């Protein structure tokens, strides 16, 4: 997957849609997630084809590549605004409060909170990179940054891994913000 630079499974980061392409780069379809986790499927020309329920999936060929592409201009602008306000010295709570005051819906359609803002600011996807192993859901074992299996000191569920254990591939898709 890392050699082909395909986006990981699941919901894309806020501000991005997922686009399925052939190995030669031809666009097959684009998916946009709605706040209730339904997905809108768009044709290569950008026309709405259908809306899929959260449990519905679309098969893709093994040779196809899934890329993050910028979503709607309003979603992209929100991400850029969050980064700009952080660079101006504002904290997570302040940024979330301003978005809520203005009635800007979060990715889930509800109010923003400081954790959502923090996750956006810490996600390498916004600078055009893909990252794997940011979280571990295994209870007994995990993987370190060198690819070695490590046992856990105690049985844990889902938790964040330290940044040195992340696998990051830069320059995979269009960034929404400057790496700086």
C-alpha positions as CSV (number, residue, x, y, z in Angstrom):
1,X,0.0,0.0,0.0
2,X,2.7,2.5,0.9
3,X,4.5,1.9,-2.5
4,X,1.3,2.7,-4.3
5,X,0.5,5.6,-2.0
6,X,-3.2,4.6,-1.5
7,X,-5.2,6.3,1.3
8,X,-6.1,4.2,4.3
9,X,-9.6,2.8,4.8
10,X,-12.3,4.5,6.7
11,X,-13.6,8.1,6.8
12,X,-11.2,10.6,5.2
13,X,-10.0,13.6,7.3
14,X,-12.3,16.6,7.5
15,X,-11.8,18.7,4.3
16,X,-11.0,15.7,2.1
17,X,-13.0,13.3,-0.1
18,X,-11.7,10.0,-1.3
19,X,-11.2,9.5,-5.0
20,X,-10.8,6.1,-6.7
21,X,-8.4,6.1,-9.6
22,X,-7.0,3.5,-12.0
23,X,-3.2,2.8,-11.8
24,X,-2.8,5.2,-14.8
25,X,-4.6,8.1,-12.9
26,X,-8.0,8.0,-14.5
27,X,-10.7,9.0,-12.1
28,X,-13.3,6.3,-11.5
29,X,-15.4,7.8,-8.7
30,X,-15.2,10.2,-5.7
31,X,-16.8,9.7,-2.3
32,X,-17.8,12.5,0.1
33,X,-18.9,11.5,3.6
34,X,-22.0,13.2,5.2
35,X,-22.3,13.9,8.9
36,X,-24.4,10.8,9.4
37,X,-21.6,8.6,7.7
38,X,-23.6,8.1,4.5
39,X,-21.4,8.5,1.5
40,X,-22.2,10.5,-1.7
41,X,-20.8,8.9,-4.8
42,X,-19.8,11.2,-7.6
43,X,-19.0,10.2,-11.3
44,X,-15.7,11.1,-12.9
45,X,-17.4,14.3,-14.2
46,X,-18.5,15.3,-10.6
47,X,-22.2,14.4,-10.9
48,X,-23.9,12.8,-7.9
49,X,-24.6,9.2,-8.8
50,X,-26.0,7.9,-5.5
51,X,-25.9,8.0,-1.8
52,X,-24.8,4.9,0.1
53,X,-25.7,3.9,3.6
54,X,-22.9,3.6,6.2
55,X,-22.8,-0.2,5.9
56,X,-22.6,-0.2,2.1
57,X,-19.3,-0.5,0.4
58,X,-18.1,-0.3,-3.2
59,X,-15.6,-2.9,-4.5
60,X,-12.5,-1.7,-6.2
61,X,-9.8,-3.5,-8.3
62,X,-6.6,-4.3,-6.5
63,X,-4.8,-2.1,-9.0
64,X,-7.0,0.9,-8.2
65,X,-5.5,3.7,-6.1
66,X,-7.5,5.6,-3.5
67,X,-6.4,9.3,-3.0
68,X,-7.5,12.1,-0.8
69,X,-8.7,15.0,-2.8
70,X,-9.9,18.4,-1.5
71,X,-13.6,18.4,-0.5
72,X,-16.0,21.3,-0.9
73,X,-14.5,24.8,-0.8
74,X,-16.3,25.5,2.5
75,X,-14.8,22.5,4.3
76,X,-11.3,23.3,2.9
77,X,-11.6,26.9,4.1
78,X,-12.5,25.7,7.7
79,X,-9.4,23.5,7.8
80,X,-7.2,26.4,6.5
81,X,-8.9,28.8,9.1
82,X,-8.1,26.3,11.9
83,X,-4.4,26.3,11.0
84,X,-4.3,30.0,10.5
85,X,-5.8,30.7,13.9
86,X,-3.4,28.2,15.5
87,X,-0.5,30.0,13.8
88,X,-1.9,33.3,15.2
89,X,-1.5,31.8,18.7
90,X,-5.1,30.7,19.4
91,X,-5.7,27.5,21.3
92,X,-8.0,24.5,20.6
93,X,-10.8,25.7,22.9
94,X,-10.9,29.2,21.4
95,X,-10.9,27.9,17.8
96,X,-13.7,25.4,18.6
97,X,-15.7,28.0,20.4
98,X,-15.5,30.5,17.5
99,X,-16.6,27.8,15.0
100,X,-19.6,26.9,17.3
101,X,-20.6,30.6,17.7
102,X,-20.7,30.9,13.9
103,X,-22.8,27.7,13.6
104,X,-20.1,25.8,11.5
105,X,-21.0,22.1,11.7
106,X,-18.2,19.7,12.5
107,X,-17.5,16.5,10.6
108,X,-20.2,14.7,12.5
109,X,-22.6,17.6,12.0
110,X,-22.6,18.7,15.6
111,X,-20.6,21.2,17.6
112,X,-16.8,21.4,17.5
113,X,-14.7,20.5,20.5
114,X,-11.0,21.0,21.4
115,X,-10.2,17.4,20.6
116,X,-11.5,17.6,17.1
117,X,-9.4,20.8,16.5
118,X,-6.3,19.1,18.0
119,X,-6.7,16.1,15.7
120,X,-6.9,18.3,12.7
121,X,-3.8,20.2,13.7
122,X,-1.8,17.0,14.4
123,X,-2.8,15.1,11.3
124,X,-0.1,14.9,8.7
125,X,-2.7,14.4,5.9
126,X,-3.3,18.2,5.8
127,X,0.3,18.8,4.6
128,X,-0.1,16.1,1.9
129,X,1.3,13.1,3.8
130,X,-0.2,9.7,4.6
131,X,0.4,8.2,8.0
132,X,-0.1,4.7,9.3
133,X,0.2,3.2,12.8
134,X,-1.0,6.4,14.4
135,X,-3.3,4.2,16.6
136,X,-3.2,0.7,17.8
137,X,-6.3,-1.3,18.5
138,X,-4.6,-4.6,19.4
139,X,-4.9,-5.7,23.0
140,X,-1.6,-7.7,23.3
141,X,0.7,-6.5,20.6
142,X,1.6,-3.4,18.6
143,X,4.2,-2.4,16.0
144,X,7.0,0.0,16.6
145,X,8.4,2.5,14.0
146,X,10.9,-0.1,12.8
147,X,8.2,-2.6,12.0
148,X,9.0,-4.9,15.0
149,X,6.1,-6.4,16.9
150,X,6.2,-5.3,20.5
151,X,4.1,-6.7,23.3
152,X,2.1,-4.4,25.5
153,X,2.7,-4.1,29.2
154,X,-1.0,-4.6,29.8
155,X,-4.0,-5.5,27.8
156,X,-5.2,-2.2,26.2
157,X,-7.8,-1.3,23.6
158,X,-7.6,1.5,21.1
159,X,-4.9,4.0,21.9
160,X,-2.6,6.5,20.2
161,X,1.0,5.4,19.3
162,X,4.0,7.7,19.9
163,X,5.0,9.8,16.8
164,X,8.2,7.8,16.5
165,X,6.1,4.7,15.7
166,X,4.2,6.3,12.9
167,X,4.9,5.5,9.2
168,X,4.6,8.7,7.3
169,X,4.9,9.1,3.5
170,X,5.2,12.7,2.4
171,X,3.9,14.3,-0.9
172,X,1.1,11.8,-1.6
173,X,-1.8,14.1,-2.3
174,X,-2.7,17.7,-2.5
175,X,-2.1,19.5,0.8
176,X,-4.7,21.8,2.3
177,X,-2.1,23.8,4.2
178,X,1.6,24.6,3.9
179,X,3.9,22.1,5.7
180,X,5.4,25.1,7.4
